[in-house]
Amino acid sequence: MEVTTFRGEGAYLDGRHPSVVTLARTLAEDLSRRDFTMNAIAFDPRARTIIDLYQGQQDIARQLVRTVGDPIQRFSEDAYAPCGPCARRPNWGSTWTRRPWPPSPPP
């Protein structure tokens, strides 16, 4: 689990880091910038509820890796993004499909 402020990001000029990081106004705005649906899950400790706008929990249960939005855009922002699931795959016991990164629908 990671605790963080709601963030927004500027353009990615080097294929790895945003040119500017800002405070996002809403949780939905913050989650929309995440790379994979499994990383776009939030927990509200006061309400004791999980916020999962991109069906990340379902993807975890199905051992499916999907991007939040367009995969080409996500991977052009951060060239290392595809490496994360590849590194963790042995721990999941999952197999790849022919299309491992179908985009998630917007909330």
N, CA, C and O of each residue as an XYZ file, in Angstrom:
428
protein
N       0.842     -1.154      0.000
C       0.000      0.000      0.000
C       0.894      1.225      0.000
O       1.941      1.246      0.648
N       0.473      2.243     -0.731
C       1.215      3.490     -0.833
C       0.273      4.638     -0.482
O      -0.881      4.658     -0.909
N       0.766      5.578      0.288
C      -0.013      6.766      0.617
C       0.595      7.932     -0.145
O       1.803      8.159     -0.087
N      -0.241      8.668     -0.857
C       0.257      9.763     -1.677
C      -0.803     10.849     -1.799
O      -1.989     10.610     -1.569
N      -0.362     12.033     -2.162
C      -1.305     13.111     -2.457
C      -1.872     12.894     -3.852
O      -1.290     12.165     -4.656
N      -3.004     13.524     -4.141
C      -3.558     13.479     -5.498
C      -2.630     14.318     -6.375
O      -2.342     15.474     -6.067
N      -2.167     13.716     -7.473
C      -1.214     14.415     -8.333
C      -1.706     14.502     -9.767
O      -2.493     13.676    -10.228
N      -1.239     15.490    -10.434
C      -1.400     15.649    -11.873
C      -0.011     15.764    -12.458
O       0.958     15.974    -11.727
N       0.097     15.631    -13.756
C       1.412     15.664    -14.375
C       1.384     16.469    -15.657
O       0.372     16.525    -16.355
N       2.516     17.095    -15.956
C       2.679     17.797    -17.212
C       3.144     16.838    -18.293
O       3.093     15.619    -18.129
N       3.592     17.403    -19.388
C       4.056     16.606    -20.527
C       5.303     15.806    -20.154
O       6.116     16.242    -19.339
N       5.436     14.643    -20.760
C       6.629     13.809    -20.585
C       7.563     14.111    -21.739
O       7.313     13.693    -22.870
N       8.641     14.838    -21.461
C       9.539     15.266    -22.520
C      10.688     14.298    -22.755
O      11.299     14.313    -23.823
N      10.991     13.455    -21.768
C      12.123     12.548    -21.904
C      11.725     11.072    -21.940
O      12.589     10.197    -21.898
N      10.415     10.790    -22.016
C       9.958      9.414    -22.056
C      10.035      8.703    -20.724
O       9.943      7.476    -20.668
N      10.203      9.461    -19.645
C      10.323      8.834    -18.334
C       9.753      9.689    -17.201
O       9.115      9.161    -16.289
N       9.979     11.011    -17.253
C       9.593     11.887    -16.150
C       8.703     13.023    -16.640
O       8.945     13.579    -17.711
N       7.671     13.377    -15.864
C       6.837     14.514    -16.257
C       7.616     15.824    -16.105
O       8.466     15.951    -15.223
N       7.322     16.781    -16.963
C       8.012     18.070    -16.906
C       7.619     18.857    -15.662
O       8.387     19.689    -15.181
N       6.421     18.593    -15.141
C       5.943     19.261    -13.936
C       4.967     18.331    -13.226
O       4.234     17.580    -13.869
N       4.963     18.386    -11.906
C       4.005     17.632    -11.105
C       3.161     18.648    -10.352
O       3.693     19.565     -9.727
N       1.848     18.483    -10.414
C       0.931     19.399     -9.755
C       0.035     18.614     -8.803
O       0.009     17.384     -8.829
N      -0.686     19.329     -7.980
C      -1.681     18.686     -7.126
C      -2.974     18.545     -7.915
O      -3.470     19.518     -8.484
N      -3.513     17.348     -7.949
C      -4.790     17.116     -8.638
C      -5.926     17.561     -7.714
O      -5.771     17.583     -6.493
N      -7.043     17.907     -8.293
C      -8.180     18.368     -7.503
C      -9.067     17.227     -7.023
O      -9.749     17.345     -6.005
N      -9.052     16.118     -7.767
C      -9.949     15.011     -7.427
C      -9.203     13.679     -7.481
O      -8.163     13.550     -8.127
N      -9.755     12.717     -6.796
C      -9.195     11.373     -6.851
C      -9.285     10.818     -8.273
O      -8.348     10.177     -8.749
N     -10.403     11.061     -8.948
C     -10.574     10.563    -10.320
C      -9.477     11.095    -11.234
O      -8.968     10.364    -12.084
N      -9.110     12.362    -11.065
C      -8.035     12.946    -11.873
C      -6.709     12.239    -11.582
O      -5.950     11.937    -12.502
N      -6.433     11.978    -10.310
C      -5.210     11.284     -9.935
C      -5.180      9.873    -10.516
O      -4.179      9.469    -11.107
N      -6.254      9.130    -10.354
C      -6.283      7.744    -10.828
C      -6.176      7.659    -12.346
O      -5.643      6.680    -12.870
N      -6.669      8.659    -13.056
C      -6.643      8.629    -14.525
C      -5.235      8.710    -15.089
O      -5.019      8.356    -16.248
N      -4.277      9.165    -14.303
C      -2.898      9.279    -14.796
C      -2.056      8.043    -14.490
O      -0.893      7.977    -14.888
N      -2.622      7.071    -13.794
C      -1.880      5.855    -13.434
C      -1.605      5.003    -14.665
O      -2.327      5.090    -15.658
N      -0.571      4.188    -14.604
C      -0.198      3.379    -15.763
C      -1.122      2.183    -15.960
O      -1.689      2.010    -17.038
N      -1.279      1.355    -14.924
C      -2.075      0.135    -15.049
C      -3.269      0.177    -14.105
O      -3.242      0.846    -13.072
N      -4.319     -0.553    -14.481
C      -5.535     -0.575    -13.666
C      -5.255     -1.067    -12.255
O      -5.890     -0.605    -11.308
N      -4.317     -1.995    -12.094
C      -3.982     -2.507    -10.760
C      -3.344     -1.434     -9.886
O      -3.335     -1.558     -8.661
N      -2.814     -0.384    -10.502
C      -2.206      0.723     -9.767
C      -3.165      1.899     -9.616
O      -2.792      2.936     -9.067
N      -4.368      1.750    -10.088
C      -5.363      2.825    -10.034
C      -6.488      2.478     -9.068
O      -7.652      2.789     -9.320
N      -6.136      1.839     -7.976
C      -7.096      1.468     -6.940
C      -6.771      2.307     -5.709
O      -5.608      2.433     -5.324
N      -7.802      2.880     -5.097
C      -7.596      3.713     -3.915
C      -8.457      3.203     -2.768
O      -9.439      2.489     -2.972
N      -8.067      3.585     -1.565
C      -8.810      3.206     -0.367
C      -9.150      4.469      0.409
O      -8.282      5.305      0.661
N     -10.413      4.602      0.784
C     -10.866      5.710      1.613
C     -10.926      5.197      3.053
O     -11.843      4.454      3.400
N      -9.960      5.584      3.899
C      -9.932      5.043      5.256
C     -11.104      5.506      6.128
O     -11.514      4.792      7.043
N     -11.629      6.670      5.855
C     -12.765      7.140      6.654
C     -14.028      6.347      6.350
O     -14.737      5.916      7.259
N     -14.301      6.161      5.065
C     -15.495      5.409      4.664
C     -15.224      3.907      4.642
O     -16.146      3.099      4.527
N     -13.934      3.543      4.756
C     -13.512      2.144      4.698
C     -14.010      1.476      3.408
O     -14.545      0.367      3.427
N     -13.819      2.177      2.303
C     -14.241      1.656      1.004
C     -13.084      1.722      0.012
O     -12.162      2.527      0.142
N     -13.170      0.856     -0.969
C     -12.198      0.840     -2.061
C     -12.810      1.567     -3.247
O     -13.967      1.340     -3.603
N     -12.020      2.440     -3.852
C     -12.443      3.154     -5.054
C     -11.659      2.541     -6.218
O     -10.429      2.592     -6.244
N     -12.373      1.971     -7.163
C     -11.752      1.224     -8.262
C     -12.454      1.610     -9.565
O     -13.278      0.855    -10.080
N     -12.124      2.784    -10.091
C     -12.796      3.319    -11.274
C     -12.462      2.574    -12.558
O     -13.198      2.673    -13.540
N     -11.363      1.830    -12.561
C     -10.904      1.161    -13.785
C     -10.915     -0.367    -13.688
O     -10.269     -1.042    -14.490
N     -11.639     -0.911    -12.718
C     -11.789     -2.354    -12.528
C     -10.456     -3.069    -12.318
O     -10.250     -4.171    -12.827
N      -9.562     -2.444    -11.573
C      -8.265     -3.036    -11.271
C      -8.355     -4.308    -10.447
O      -7.573     -5.236    -10.650
N      -9.308     -4.359     -9.514
C      -9.462     -5.572     -8.708
C      -9.873     -6.760     -9.577
O      -9.390     -7.876     -9.385
N     -10.760     -6.513    -10.524
C     -11.175     -7.589    -11.435
C     -10.001     -8.057    -12.274
O      -9.831     -9.253    -12.511
N      -9.191     -7.105    -12.724
C      -8.030     -7.471    -13.539
C      -7.033     -8.296    -12.734
O      -6.457     -9.252    -13.254
N      -6.826     -7.934    -11.466
C      -5.933     -8.716    -10.613
C      -6.469    -10.139    -10.458
O      -5.720    -11.107    -10.580
N      -7.762    -10.256    -10.191
C      -8.379    -11.580    -10.021
C      -8.262    -12.413    -11.291
O      -8.098    -13.631    -11.224
N      -8.345    -11.757    -12.452
C      -8.249    -12.466    -13.734
C      -6.815    -12.577    -14.230
O      -6.564    -13.147    -15.293
N      -5.864    -12.029    -13.458
C      -4.455    -11.992    -13.835
C      -4.276    -11.334    -15.193
O      -3.548    -11.826    -16.055
N      -4.961    -10.206    -15.360
C      -4.942     -9.453    -16.606
C      -4.248     -8.122    -16.376
O      -4.545     -7.421    -15.408
N      -3.333     -7.775    -17.252
C      -2.628     -6.501    -17.177
C      -3.240     -5.576    -18.227
O      -3.180     -5.845    -19.427
N      -3.836     -4.468    -17.740
C      -4.429     -3.487    -18.655
C      -3.956     -2.089    -18.273
O      -3.727     -1.798    -17.099
N      -3.817     -1.250    -19.256
C      -3.456      0.140    -19.000
C      -4.698      0.952    -18.689
O      -5.813      0.590    -19.065
N      -4.481      2.052    -17.998
C      -5.536      3.045    -17.809
C      -5.494      3.912    -19.069
O      -4.561      4.693    -19.260
N      -6.484      3.773    -19.907
C      -6.492      4.518    -21.168
C      -5.660      3.845    -22.241
O      -5.435      2.635    -22.211
N      -5.215      4.636    -23.173
C      -4.517      4.165    -24.365
C      -3.097      3.661    -24.033
O      -2.288      4.422    -23.503
N      -2.791      2.395    -24.337
C      -1.457      1.863    -24.022
C      -0.331      2.623    -24.717
O       0.725      2.836    -24.120
N      -0.533      3.028    -25.947
C       0.515      3.757    -26.675
C       0.841      5.060    -25.955
O       2.011      5.414    -25.808
N      -0.182      5.770    -25.510
C       0.051      7.017    -24.773
C       0.767      6.741    -23.457
O       1.729      7.432    -23.123
N       0.315      5.748    -22.712
C       0.936      5.431    -21.416
C       2.406      5.054    -21.594
O       3.257      5.512    -20.831
N       2.709      4.233    -22.586
C       4.082      3.778    -22.761
C       4.963      4.855    -23.381
O       6.181      4.821    -23.208
N       4.379      5.808    -24.099
C       5.193      6.917    -24.606
C       5.506      7.903    -23.484
O       6.511      8.611    -23.551
N       4.663      7.960    -22.458
C       4.935      8.809    -21.294
C       6.075      8.225    -20.471
O       6.973      8.950    -20.042
N       6.040      6.917    -20.251
C       7.036      6.246    -19.416
C       7.481      4.972    -20.117
O       6.783      3.957    -20.102
N       8.639      5.045    -20.723
C       9.137      3.922    -21.519
C       9.390      2.671    -20.675
O       9.449      1.567    -21.218
N       9.539      2.827    -19.358
C       9.772      1.675    -18.489
C       8.488      1.038    -17.982
O       8.544     -0.024    -17.361
N       7.350      1.640    -18.221
C       6.071      1.119    -17.705
C       5.842     -0.358    -18.064
O       5.414     -1.120    -17.197
N       6.103     -0.786    -19.286
C       5.851     -2.200    -19.609
C       6.729     -3.176    -18.821
O       6.393     -4.356    -18.720
N       7.830     -2.712    -18.269
C       8.738     -3.597    -17.536
C       8.167     -4.037    -16.190
O       8.486     -5.128    -15.717
N       7.334     -3.216    -15.570
C       6.799     -3.537    -14.246
C       6.064     -4.866    -14.210
O       6.440     -5.747    -13.437
N       5.029     -5.038    -15.019
C       4.320     -6.326    -15.014
C       5.200     -7.487    -15.461
O       5.031     -8.606    -14.976
N       6.130     -7.243    -16.368
C       7.015     -8.322    -16.815
C       7.887     -8.807    -15.667
O       8.140    -10.006    -15.548
N       8.345     -7.905    -14.832
C       9.192     -8.277    -13.702
C       8.406     -9.024    -12.636
O       8.943     -9.914    -11.977
N       7.119     -8.665    -12.460
C       6.313     -9.294    -11.419
C       5.587    -10.551    -11.887
O       5.051    -11.279    -11.052
N       5.546    -10.827    -13.148
C       4.784    -11.949    -13.693
C       5.109    -13.295    -13.052
O       4.187    -14.068    -12.790
N       6.381    -13.610    -12.788
C       6.659    -14.921    -12.176
C       5.960    -15.115    -10.832
O       5.633    -16.244    -10.466
N       5.730    -14.050    -10.105
C       5.056    -14.151     -8.808
C       3.553    -14.378     -8.953
O       2.906    -14.866     -8.027
N       3.008    -14.033    -10.088
C       1.564    -14.140    -10.290
C       1.149    -15.531    -10.737
O       0.010    -15.939    -10.509
N       2.055    -16.263    -11.369
C       1.679    -17.563    -11.904
C       0.732    -17.429    -13.084
O      -0.042    -18.342    -13.370
N       0.789    -16.308    -13.761
C      -0.140    -16.059    -14.861
C       0.528    -16.310    -16.204
O       1.743    -16.487    -16.289
N      -0.274    -16.322    -17.232
C       0.233    -16.442    -18.587
C      -0.201    -15.215    -19.366
O      -1.210    -14.585    -19.048
N       0.566    -14.885    -20.382
C       0.237    -13.726    -21.213
C      -0.795    -14.120    -22.262
O      -0.828    -15.252    -22.744
N      -1.623    -13.160    -22.592
C      -2.549    -13.335    -23.703
C      -1.909    -12.716    -24.935
O      -0.837    -12.117    -24.848
N      -2.553    -12.857    -26.065
C      -2.016    -12.252    -27.286
C      -2.058    -10.734    -27.217
O      -1.220    -10.059    -27.814
N      -3.043    -10.190    -26.483
C      -3.136     -8.737    -26.282
C      -3.047     -8.448    -24.787
O      -4.080     -8.287    -24.138
N      -1.831     -8.376    -24.217
C      -1.725     -8.228    -22.775
C      -2.155     -6.870    -22.239
O      -2.404     -6.738    -21.041
N      -2.248     -5.859    -23.094
C      -2.574     -4.534    -22.583
C      -3.753     -3.892    -23.293
O      -3.582     -2.843    -23.913
N      -4.932     -4.473    -23.229
C      -6.068     -3.760    -23.803
C      -6.378     -2.549    -22.942
O      -6.285     -2.642    -21.718
N      -6.740     -1.419    -23.528
C      -7.018     -0.244    -22.719
C      -8.279     -0.419    -21.892
O      -9.203     -1.128    -22.291
N      -8.309      0.224    -20.750
C      -9.508      0.198    -19.921
C     -10.484      1.267    -20.406
O     -10.045      2.288    -20.935
N     -11.766      1.072    -20.246
C     -12.721      2.107    -20.620
C     -12.678      3.231    -19.616
O     -12.369      2.992    -18.449
N     -12.982      4.471    -20.033
C     -13.021      5.558    -19.070
C     -14.141      5.339    -18.062
O     -15.143      4.698    -18.376
N     -13.974      5.876    -16.835
C     -15.008      5.673    -15.812
C     -16.305      6.387    -16.154
O     -17.270      6.313    -15.392
